[in-house]
Amino acid sequence: MLLNYLKIAWRNLVRNKTFSIINMLGLALGMASSLLILLWVQDERSIGKQYAHANSLYRIMENEIADGRIVTDEDTPGLLAPELKRVFPEVLYAAGFSGEDQDVLSANDKVSRYNGHAAGADWFKMYSIPLLAGTASTALNAPNGLAISRKVAETFFKTPQAALGKSIRFNNAIDYQVTAVFENLPHNSTDQYDYLRNWDNYLKGQPWLQGWENGGPDTRLQLRPGSNPANVNAKLKSFLKGRNKDIGPTFNIELFLQPETEAYLYSNFRNGQRDGGRIEYVRLFIVVAAFLLLIAGINFMNLATARSVKRAREVGVRKAVGAERFVLIQQFLGEAFLMTTISLALAIILVGLVLPTFNQLTDKQLVLPLSQPTFWAFLAGLLLLTGALSGSYPALFLSSLNPVRVLKGTLRFGAGAQFFRRGLVVFQFVLSILMIVGTVVVYQQLRYIQTKNLGYDRENLINVPGEGEIAKKYQAFKQQLLQLPGIQSVSHIQTNPLRNGNTTDGVKWVGKDPRSAIQFNNTWVGYDFVKTMNLTLIGGRDFSPGYGMDSTNYLINESAAKRLSYKDPVGQPLTFGDHPGKIVGVVKDFHFNSLHVPIRPLIIRLAETWNYDNILIKTKPGQTKQALSSIEALCRQMNPQFPFIYSFVDADFQHIYKSETVVGTLATLFACLAIFIACLGLFGLAAFMAEQRTKEIGVRKVLGASVTSIVTLLSKDFLKLVLVAIFLASPLSWWVMRQWLQGFAYKIDLAWWMFALAGLAAIIIALITVSFQSIKAALMNPVKSLRSE
């Protein structure tokens, strides 16, 4: 019996090739899209969870409460980790973790640049990273200890075992001894690095981190088994009181724990509370995967129903000779599962083909886990779900046909069945319009970000790290740069010009309320900073070597000027920490952080002779390529021990919004797929309606109806469905995109034309899809459709 059903199913597939191909293509695309998205979601959710003790690992976060605001970050005091381990019995291990650096390592006449950090001695005890040489207890204990990855070990010493105990020169200044070699970190590791160096040695070179008042590095800890994180949080809240002398009535810092398993997905905070992060994209694409699968399943229903008239007589005959409804349901569900199985096989092939491109787009290393039983279990579940979803309605509908009406040729579908099918089409287009609106809004927001005036000119602006001999001989380096063709100006800045996280409340001025604690961002720059960045001075002047006291003076931005009590701040006194000076200039507000963050008050100090920062080089328009070659030659001449590295500030700016760019590209891709799959369903419904109205069309043509009038007659019903979908989708898409835009401090306004464009696109696509079947039906010879009458 089963073999007979399979034969019947296969014959029906072969007999109706066009519909079978369309049906299976729609299902395959829907399942392939869902598989891709779910592989991406699984990878996103796995980040930070690969460690043996992941559930007991935490990061220390800070809520800085001042000036009526709560700012959350992970910049903690450098002394925090050992103090927590000493004071809290619940803490098993604790380690500081510095910000990422790109440093130069050299050994055996080889020189390479790697990303790395400084980390506390407990690091490898907390994070179960496989060690190929050395032990977790000694890896970072020695003051000159350096733990390196397999990649670094093989570059310098060929094998991990040969690297142990060897010497590596660090930034051509310090000799470290390799105390451990760890396995290359997997792509789903929260932190990515090639080396770790001793924490105590790092602190010695950072005197500003040897007190409780300043923050910068992360603090990680592992709680003992059975410890209650809530109790630890309660004690952490007031931990810095009495240690940080800046804490008082108007300024406070409250510490709290964030689970390591949540750090990647839940990175955003607002008013001290968790406020999403990448988890929003994960949730979004889970919904998109479900929508695509649902749209594909709806297509199957519509196309199967469209062909039901062809199967009606078969059902009538079988029921007349005694076939029970349950047997017919089994048969039609079996046919649905056969098509779903073929579609799933096609989907797996499609995923395998597009996965390299998808990985390149999303910067992932996804693979089809064909060797994992859980993956096959998931595929089985997907097969059952999709087969049951897509095949249930056609099976129930066909098995319910009345054999007498069928065999008499009076089969008609009731209002309820028509309403259900049309409702499915409306639902498909609601989802499709929602995705079109999302694509338009994301594109416009990204375009707004890319073209927004940031308050400075990021074009032709090159960032070169100040390191080695260049840092020691900055003045000579600058003068030689200015003599090169194509160089317009040169300056330097303490932090990356796009990522300034330095904050302080240690700013005083005449008339300041002693009870207030206003947070100011701050940075140190060299001469010609305003010129190089092309900032706009709205008062006063730039730092100049012609004024000998500028090393004690300040530039401020507009936002800082508004917070001071001076009517005209230029020339007025200002004290930063223990350094009194005067305000010599006010620059127009410019963005020194992501557009997710509003512009904050900024104080700029002069530090021309500092020996570490970022050197900014402005090139003349059209001469950047030539200038870059000259810059590289000069850097290799003055700094031969350091590989030349640079970045364009414009490219750095684009990189900040890489996640949004990827989301925009994926949204566009999946919106196109949703529209395409929905149009397959509309094609099926159009075919069904044309088939149902064949004789009506024949009568109309005999009575003189034109092709145009018949096409209009058949198309207007579908146009009504799309209009209903637009009416339902517009407010929903407005709310969804409004929520998404809340994550940007600077954003576009949602305009009516975005929704009108999405609706117009849906109408045009629907009309193109329907017109094929409508014109085909209108051109049919009425003799053929009426000859049986």
C-alpha positions in Angstrom: 0.0 0.0 0.0 2.8 2.5 1.0 4.7 1.7 -2.2 1.5 2.3 -4.2 1.0 5.7 -2.6 4.6 6.6 -3.3 4.1 5.6 -7.0 0.9 7.8 -7.2 2.7 10.7 -5.5 5.7 10.5 -7.9 3.4 10.3 -10.9 1.5 13.4 -9.8 4.8 15.2 -9.3 6.0 14.2 -12.8 2.6 14.9 -14.5 2.5 18.5 -13.1 6.1 19.4 -13.6 5.6 23.2 -13.5 3.6 23.3 -10.3 5.9 20.7 -8.7 9.0 22.7 -9.5 7.5 25.9 -8.2 6.2 24.2 -5.1 9.5 22.5 -4.2 11.5 25.6 -5.1 9.4 27.7 -2.7 9.8 25.2 0.1 13.5 24.8 -0.6 14.2 28.5 -0.5 12.2 28.9 2.6 13.9 26.1 4.4 17.4 27.1 3.1 16.9 30.6 4.4 15.7 29.4 7.7 18.7 27.0 8.0 21.2 29.8 7.2 19.6 32.1 9.8 19.4 29.4 12.4 23.1 28.4 11.9 23.9 32.1 12.4 21.7 32.4 15.5 23.2 29.2 17.0 26.7 30.7 16.5 25.7 34.0 18.0 24.2 32.3 21.1 27.3 30.1 21.5 29.7 33.0 22.0 31.1 33.0 25.5 29.6 29.6 26.4 32.5 27.3 25.4 34.3 27.5 28.7 34.1 24.7 31.2 33.0 27.1 34.0 31.1 29.5 31.8 28.1 29.6 34.1 30.2 30.8 37.1 32.2 33.4 35.1 31.3 37.1 35.5 32.4 40.6 34.4 32.4 43.5 36.8 30.3 46.4 35.4 30.1 50.0 36.7 27.1 52.3 37.0 28.4 55.8 37.2 25.7 58.0 38.7 26.3 61.8 38.2 24.6 64.8 36.7 21.2 63.2 36.8 22.4 60.3 34.5 23.5 56.7 34.9 26.3 55.6 32.5 27.2 51.9 32.4 30.5 50.6 31.3 33.1 48.0 32.2 36.1 50.3 32.8 37.1 49.4 36.4 40.1 50.3 38.6 43.3 48.3 37.9 43.5 47.3 41.6 40.0 45.8 41.7 40.6 42.1 40.9 43.0 41.2 43.7 41.0 43.2 46.2 37.8 41.4 45.4 39.5 38.0 45.7 40.9 39.1 49.1 37.7 40.6 50.5 34.9 38.3 49.0 34.9 34.7 50.1 32.6 33.9 47.2 35.3 34.8 44.7 37.4 31.8 43.6 39.5 33.6 41.0 39.7 37.1 39.7 41.8 38.8 37.0 42.2 42.2 35.4 42.1 42.4 31.6 43.5 45.4 29.7 42.1 46.9 26.5 43.3 45.4 23.2 46.6 46.5 21.8 48.3 45.9 18.5 51.9 45.2 19.5 55.1 44.1 17.7 56.7 40.8 18.8 60.1 39.8 17.5 62.3 36.7 17.9 64.7 34.7 15.7 65.0 37.6 13.2 61.3 37.6 12.6 59.0 40.5 13.4 55.2 40.5 13.4 52.3 42.5 14.8 49.7 40.8 17.0 46.6 41.6 19.1 47.0 41.1 22.8 46.2 42.1 26.3 47.5 42.1 29.8 45.7 39.7 32.1 45.8 38.6 35.8 47.5 35.4 37.0 44.2 33.6 37.4 43.2 34.0 33.8 43.8 30.5 32.6 42.4 29.0 35.8 39.1 30.8 35.0 38.9 30.4 31.2 39.4 26.7 30.1 41.6 27.5 27.1 43.7 24.5 26.2 47.4 24.9 27.0 49.8 23.2 24.6 52.8 24.1 26.8 53.0 25.4 30.4 50.4 25.3 33.1 47.5 27.4 34.1 48.9 28.1 37.5 52.2 29.5 36.2 51.3 30.9 32.8 51.0 34.6 33.9 52.7 34.5 37.3 56.2 35.8 36.4 56.6 39.6 35.9 58.2 39.0 32.5 55.8 36.2 31.6 54.1 36.0 28.2 51.5 33.5 27.1 51.3 33.2 23.3 49.0 31.4 20.9 49.9 28.4 18.8 50.0 30.7 15.7 52.6 33.0 17.4 54.6 30.0 18.6 54.7 28.4 15.2 55.6 31.7 13.5 58.7 32.3 15.7 59.7 28.8 17.0 58.0 26.3 14.7 56.3 24.3 17.5 54.5 25.2 20.8 56.9 23.0 22.8 60.0 24.7 21.4 58.6 28.1 22.3 58.4 27.4 26.1 61.1 29.4 28.0 62.2 31.3 24.9 62.6 35.1 24.8 60.4 37.4 22.8 61.1 41.1 22.3 58.0 43.2 23.0 57.7 46.5 21.0 61.4 46.5 20.7 61.6 47.6 24.3 61.1 44.8 26.8 62.1 41.1 26.7 59.4 38.6 27.8 59.8 34.9 28.5 57.3 32.5 27.0 55.7 30.8 30.0 52.7 29.2 28.2 51.4 28.4 24.7 47.6 28.2 24.3 45.5 26.8 21.5 44.3 29.3 18.9 41.1 30.8 20.2 37.9 29.6 18.4 35.9 32.2 16.5 33.1 32.1 19.1 35.4 33.2 21.9 34.2 36.4 23.4 37.7 37.8 23.5 40.1 37.4 20.6 43.9 37.7 21.2 47.3 36.2 20.2 49.1 36.9 23.4 48.7 37.7 27.1 51.3 39.4 29.3 51.7 39.7 33.0 49.3 42.0 34.8 51.6 43.4 37.5 54.2 44.4 34.9 51.4 46.1 32.9 50.3 48.1 35.9 53.9 49.4 36.6 53.8 51.1 33.2 50.3 52.6 33.9 50.7 54.8 37.0 47.3 56.3 36.5 45.8 52.8 37.2 47.5 52.3 40.5 44.8 54.1 42.4 41.1 53.7 42.9 40.0 56.9 41.2 40.6 55.9 37.6 39.1 53.1 35.5 40.2 51.5 32.3 40.6 47.7 32.2 38.0 45.0 32.6 37.7 42.9 35.8 36.7 39.2 35.4 36.0 36.8 38.2 34.8 33.2 38.9 32.5 32.5 41.8 32.8 29.5 44.0 30.3 26.6 43.5 27.1 27.3 45.4 27.7 31.1 45.7 24.7 33.4 45.2 25.4 36.1 42.6 22.6 38.2 44.1 24.4 38.4 47.5 27.7 39.3 45.7 25.9 42.0 43.8 24.5 43.5 47.0 28.0 43.8 48.5 29.5 45.1 45.3 27.1 48.0 45.1 28.9 50.0 47.7 32.3 48.4 47.4 34.1 51.5 46.1 32.9 53.8 48.8 35.8 54.6 51.1 38.2 53.5 48.4 37.5 56.0 45.6 37.9 59.5 47.1 35.9 61.0 44.3 32.7 59.3 45.4 30.5 61.7 47.4 26.9 63.1 47.6 26.7 64.0 43.9 28.8 61.2 42.4 28.7 57.5 42.9 29.9 54.3 41.3 28.0 51.1 41.9 29.5 47.8 40.8 27.5 44.8 39.6 28.0 41.4 38.0 27.3 40.6 34.4 27.4 36.9 33.5 30.1 36.0 30.9 27.5 34.1 28.9 25.5 37.4 28.5 28.3 39.8 27.8 28.2 39.4 24.0 24.5 39.4 23.4 23.4 41.9 26.1 26.0 44.7 25.8 23.7 47.7 25.9 22.5 49.5 29.1 20.2 52.4 29.6 19.8 54.2 32.9 21.7 51.4 34.6 19.5 48.6 33.3 20.2 46.0 30.6 18.7 47.3 27.3 19.4 44.7 24.7 22.4 44.5 22.3 23.0 41.9 19.6 20.3 39.8 21.2 17.8 42.1 19.3 19.3 41.0 16.0 19.1 37.4 17.1 15.5 37.7 18.0 14.8 39.6 14.8 16.2 36.9 12.6 14.6 34.1 14.5 11.3 35.8 13.6 12.4 36.3 10.0 13.3 32.6 9.7 9.9 31.6 11.1 8.2 34.1 8.6 10.1 32.7 5.6 9.2 29.1 6.6 5.6 30.1 7.1 5.4 31.9 3.8 6.9 28.9 2.0 4.3 26.6 3.8 1.5 28.9 2.8 2.6 28.7 -0.8 2.4 24.9 -0.7 -1.2 25.2 0.6 -2.2 27.6 -2.1 -0.5 25.7 -4.9 -1.9 22.3 -3.7 -5.4 23.8 -3.4 -5.0 25.3 -6.9 -4.5 21.7 -8.3 -7.2 20.2 -6.2 -9.8 20.3 -9.0 -7.5 18.0 -11.0 -7.5 15.6 -8.1 -11.2 15.9 -7.2 -12.5 13.2 -9.5 -9.8 10.8 -8.2 -11.0 11.5 -4.6 -14.6 11.1 -5.7 -14.0 7.8 -7.3 -11.9 6.5 -4.4 -14.5 7.5 -1.8 -17.3 6.0 -3.9 -15.6 2.6 -3.9 -15.2 2.8 -0.1 -12.0 4.6 0.7 -12.1 6.2 4.2 -11.2 9.8 4.8 -8.3 8.8 7.2 -6.7 6.8 4.4 -7.0 9.7 2.0 -5.5 12.1 4.6 -2.6 9.7 4.9 -2.1 9.6 1.2 -2.1 13.4 0.7 0.1 14.0 3.8 2.5 11.4 2.4 2.7 13.3 -0.9 3.3 16.5 1.1 6.1 14.8 3.0 7.6 13.5 -0.2 7.8 16.9 -1.7 9.1 18.4 1.6 11.8 15.8 1.8 12.9 16.6 -1.8 12.8 20.3 -0.9 14.8 19.8 2.3 17.5 17.9 0.3 17.6 20.9 -2.2 17.7 23.3 0.8 20.8 21.5 2.2 22.5 21.7 -1.2 21.6 25.4 -1.5 23.0 26.1 2.0 26.2 24.3 1.2 26.6 26.3 -2.0 25.9 29.8 -0.5 27.6 29.2 3.0 31.0 30.5 1.9 29.5 33.8 0.6 27.3 34.0 3.7 30.3 33.6 6.0 32.2 36.3 4.1 29.2 38.6 4.5 28.7 38.0 8.2 32.3 37.5 9.1 31.5 34.0 10.5 33.0 30.5 10.2 29.7 28.6 9.9 29.7 25.0 8.6 27.0 22.5 8.1 27.3 20.2 11.1 26.5 17.0 9.2 28.3 14.8 11.7 26.3 16.0 14.7 23.2 13.9 15.6 21.5 17.0 17.0 21.6 18.6 13.5 19.9 15.6 12.0 17.4 15.7 14.8 16.8 19.3 14.0 16.4 18.5 10.3 13.9 15.7 11.1 11.9 18.2 13.2 12.0 20.8 10.4 10.8 18.1 8.0 7.9 17.1 10.2 7.0 20.7 11.0 7.1 21.9 7.4 5.5 18.8 6.0 2.6 19.0 8.5 2.2 22.7 8.1 2.2 22.7 4.3 0.3 19.5 3.8 -2.4 19.5 6.5 -4.8 21.9 4.9 -4.7 20.4 1.4 -5.0 16.9 2.9 -8.0 17.8 5.0 -9.6 19.8 2.2 -9.3 17.1 -0.5 -10.4 14.3 1.8 -13.5 16.2 2.8 -14.9 16.5 -0.8 -18.4 15.2 -1.4 -18.1 12.3 -3.9 -21.6 12.9 -5.3 -20.9 16.6 -6.1 -17.5 15.9 -7.4 -18.6 13.2 -9.8 -21.6 15.3 -11.0 -19.1 18.1 -11.8 -20.6 20.7 -9.5 -17.6 21.2 -7.2 -17.4 24.7 -5.9 -15.4 26.1 -3.0 -17.3 27.9 -0.2 -16.8 31.4 1.1 -15.0 30.1 4.2 -12.3 28.3 2.1 -11.9 31.3 -0.2 -11.5 33.6 2.9 -8.9 31.3 4.4 -6.8 31.2 1.2 -7.0 34.9 0.6 -6.2 35.5 4.3 -3.0 33.5 3.8 -2.0 35.7 0.9 -2.7 38.9 2.9 -0.6 37.5 5.7 2.2 36.7 3.3 2.2 40.3 1.9 2.0 41.8 5.4 5.2 40.1 6.2 6.8 41.0 2.9 5.8 44.7 3.2 7.2 44.7 6.7 10.5 43.4 5.4 10.5 45.9 2.5 9.9 48.8 4.9 12.6 47.5 7.2 15.1 47.4 4.3 14.2 51.0 3.2 14.6 52.3 6.8 17.9 50.5 7.5 19.3 51.7 4.2 18.3 55.3 4.9 19.7 55.2 8.4 23.0 53.7 7.2 23.1 56.4 4.5 22.4 59.0 7.1 25.3 57.8 9.2 27.7 57.6 6.3 26.9 61.1 5.0 26.3 62.9 8.3 28.5 65.8 9.0 30.5 64.6 12.0 31.9 68.1 12.7 35.3 67.2 11.2 36.6 66.0 7.8 37.4 62.3 7.8 38.3 62.2 4.2 42.0 61.7 3.4 42.8 61.4 7.1 45.3 58.7 8.0 45.8 57.3 11.5 49.3 55.9 12.2 50.2 54.5 15.6 52.9 56.5 17.5 55.3 53.8 18.6 59.0 53.0 18.8 61.4 55.6 17.5 58.5 57.6 15.9 57.1 58.2 19.4 60.5 59.2 20.8 61.3 61.5 17.8 57.8 62.8 17.0 58.9 66.3 16.3 61.5 65.1 13.7 59.0 62.7 12.2 56.4 65.5 11.9 58.8 67.9 10.2 59.9 65.3 7.7 56.3 64.4 7.0 55.4 68.0 6.2 58.2 68.1 3.7 56.7 65.1 1.7 54.6 65.8 -1.3 50.8 65.4 -0.7 50.9 66.0 3.1 48.7 68.8 4.2 49.0 68.8 8.0 50.1 66.5 10.9 49.0 66.2 14.6 48.4 63.6 17.2 45.7 62.5 19.7 45.8 60.3 22.7 42.9 58.1 21.7 41.4 56.9 18.5 39.5 60.0 17.2 36.4 57.8 16.8 36.5 56.1 20.2 37.1 58.4 23.1 35.9 56.8 26.3 38.0 58.8 28.8 35.8 60.6 31.3 36.3 62.6 34.4 34.4 64.7 36.9 37.5 66.4 38.2 36.8 69.7 36.4 36.4 73.0 38.3 35.5 76.5 37.2 34.5 79.8 38.8 30.9 79.5 39.9 30.6 75.7 39.8 28.2 74.2 42.3 30.5 72.2 44.7 27.8 69.6 45.0 27.6 68.9 41.3 29.6 66.2 39.6 29.4 66.7 35.8 31.1 64.1 33.6 33.5 65.4 30.9 35.1 63.4 28.2 38.8 64.4 27.8 41.7 63.8 25.5 45.3 65.0 24.8 46.4 66.3 21.5 49.3 68.0 19.7 49.6 71.2 17.8 47.6 71.6 14.6 44.9 69.3 15.9 42.1 71.6 14.9 43.6 72.1 11.4 44.2 68.4 10.8 40.7 67.4 11.8 39.3 70.4 10.1 37.3 71.4 13.2 35.3 74.6 13.3 36.5 77.2 15.9 33.5 79.2 17.1 35.5 81.2 19.6 39.2 81.8 20.6 42.1 80.0 18.9 43.8 76.6 18.5 46.8 75.6 20.5 49.9 77.3 19.1 53.7 77.1 19.8 53.6 80.9 19.9 52.0 80.8 23.3 54.3 79.2 25.8 51.6 78.5 28.4 49.4 76.5 26.2 50.5 73.3 27.9 48.3 74.3 30.8 45.4 75.6 28.7 42.3 74.0 27.3 40.1 73.7 24.3 36.5 72.8 24.9 33.5 71.8 22.7 30.1 73.5 22.5 28.5 71.0 24.9 31.2 71.7 27.5 30.7 75.4 27.1 27.0 75.0 27.8 27.7 73.2 31.1 30.0 76.0 32.3 28.6 79.1 34.0 30.6 81.5 31.7 28.8 83.7 29.3 31.9 83.8 27.1 34.2 80.9 28.2 37.3 82.1 26.1 40.0 83.4 28.5 38.2 82.1 31.6 39.9 79.9 34.2 39.4 76.1 34.2 41.0 73.5 36.4 41.4 69.9 35.2 42.4 67.7 38.2 45.3 69.5 39.7 46.2 71.5 36.6 44.8 75.1 36.5 44.7 76.9 33.2 42.5 78.9 30.9 40.1 78.2 28.0 41.8 79.4 24.8 39.2 78.2 22.3 35.8 76.6 21.8 35.3 74.2 18.9 32.0 73.3 17.3 30.6 70.0 18.5 32.0 67.0 16.7 31.4 63.3 17.1 34.2 61.5 18.9 32.2 58.4 19.5 29.6 56.3 17.8 26.3 57.9 16.6 24.7 55.5 19.1 26.0 57.9 21.8 25.1 61.6 22.1 27.9 64.2 22.0 29.1 64.9 25.5 31.1 67.7 27.0 34.7 67.5 25.9 37.9 69.0 27.3 41.1 68.9 25.1 44.5 69.3 26.6 47.8 70.0 24.8 50.5 67.2 25.1 52.9 67.8 22.2 55.7 65.7 23.7 53.8 62.6 24.8 55.4 59.4 23.4 52.4 57.3 22.8 49.2 58.0 20.9 47.7 58.1 17.4 49.4 60.3 14.8 46.9 61.9 12.4 48.1 62.8 8.9 45.9 64.8 6.6 46.7 64.4 2.9 45.9 66.7 0.0 42.9 65.6 -2.1 43.9 63.4 -5.0 47.4 62.8 -3.6 46.6 60.2 -0.9 48.1 57.2 -2.7 51.4 59.0 -3.4 51.5 60.4 0.1 50.9 57.0 1.6 53.9 55.5 -0.2 56.1 58.3 1.1 54.7 57.9 4.7 55.5 54.1 4.6 59.1 54.8 3.4 59.7 57.3 6.1 58.2 55.0 8.8 60.4 52.1 7.7 63.4 54.4 7.7 62.8 55.9 11.2 61.2 52.8 12.7 62.7 49.7 11.1 61.8 47.4 14.1 58.1 48.0 13.6 56.0 46.8 10.7 54.3 49.7 9.0 50.6 49.9 9.9 47.9 52.5 9.2 44.2 53.0 8.9 42.0 55.5 7.2 39.7 57.3 9.7 36.9 57.0 7.2 37.4 53.2 7.0 37.5 53.0 10.9 34.2 54.9 10.9 32.6 52.4 8.5 33.9 49.5 10.7 32.0 50.9 13.8 28.7 50.3 12.0 29.7 46.9 10.5 26.9 45.1 12.5 24.3 47.5 11.1 25.7 47.2 7.6 25.5 43.4 7.8 22.0 43.6 9.2 21.0 45.9 6.4 22.4 43.6 3.7 20.7 40.5 5.3 17.4 42.4 5.6 17.6 43.3 1.9 18.4 39.7 0.9 15.7 38.1 3.0 13.1 40.8 2.0 13.7 39.9 -1.7 13.4 36.2 -0.8 10.2 36.8 1.1 8.7 38.8 -1.9 9.8 36.1 -4.3 8.3 33.2 -2.2 5.1 35.2 -1.6 4.8 35.8 -5.3 5.0 32.1 -5.9 2.0 31.8 -3.6 0.2 34.6 -5.4 1.0 32.8 -8.7 -0.6 29.7 -7.2 -3.8 31.5 -6.2 -4.0 33.2 -9.5 -3.8 29.8 -11.2 -6.5 28.5 -8.9 -8.8 31.4 -9.6 -8.3 31.2 -13.3 -8.9 27.5 -13.3 -12.1 28.0 -11.3 -13.4 30.7 -13.6 -12.5 29.1 -17.0 -16.1 28.7 -18.2 -17.0 32.2 -16.9 -14.2 33.7 -18.9 -15.2 31.7 -22.0 -18.8 33.0 -21.7 -17.6 36.6 -21.3 -15.4 36.3 -24.4 -18.2 34.8 -26.5 -20.4 37.8 -25.4 -17.6 40.2 -26.6 -15.5 40.9 -23.5 -12.0 42.2 -24.4 -8.7 40.7 -23.1 -8.1 43.9 -21.2 -11.4 43.7 -19.3 -10.9 40.1 -18.4 -7.3 40.8 -17.2 -8.7 43.7 -15.1 -11.5 41.4 -13.8 -9.0 38.8 -12.6 -6.4 41.2 -11.3 -8.5 43.5 -9.2 -9.4 40.8 -6.7 -5.7 40.3 -6.0 -5.0 44.0 -5.9 -7.6 44.3 -3.1 -5.7 41.6 -1.1 -2.4 43.6 -1.5 -4.2 46.8 -0.4 -5.5 45.1 2.7 -2.0 43.9 3.4 -0.6 47.5 3.0 -3.2 48.8 5.4 -2.3 46.2 8.0 1.4 46.3 7.5 2.0 50.0 7.6 1.3 50.7 11.3 3.1 47.5 12.3 6.2 48.3 10.3 6.1 51.9 11.7 6.2 50.6 15.3 8.9 47.9 14.6 11.3 50.4 12.8 10.7 53.1 15.4 11.8 50.6 18.1 14.9 49.8 16.1 15.8 53.4 15.6 15.7 54.1 19.3 19.2 52.5 19.5 20.7 55.5 17.7 21.2 58.9 19.4 21.2 60.4 15.9 18.6 59.0 13.5 16.4 59.6 10.6 12.7 60.5 10.9 10.2 57.9 9.6 8.6 59.5 6.5 5.4 58.6 4.8 7.1 57.9 1.5 9.0 54.9 3.0 5.7 53.1 3.6 4.2 54.3 0.3 7.3 53.0 -1.6 7.0 49.6 0.1 3.3 49.5 -0.7 3.8 50.5 -4.4 6.5 47.9 -4.7 4.2 45.2 -3.4 1.4 46.3 -5.8 3.7 46.3 -8.8 5.2 43.0 -8.0 1.8 41.5 -7.3 0.4 42.8 -10.6 3.3 41.4 -12.6 2.9 38.0 -10.9 -0.9 37.9 -11.4 -0.9 39.3 -14.9 0.9 36.2 -16.3 -2.0 33.9 -15.3 -4.6 36.6 -16.1 -3.4 37.2 -19.6 -3.0 33.4 -20.2 -6.6 32.8 -19.1 -7.9 35.8 -21.1 -6.2 34.6 -24.3 -7.6 31.1 -24.0 -9.9 29.9 -26.8 -13.5 30.0 -25.4 -14.4 27.0 -27.6 -12.1 24.8 -25.5 -13.6 25.9 -22.2 -17.3 25.7 -23.3 -17.2 22.6 -25.5 -18.4 20.3 -22.7 -21.5 22.4 -22.1 
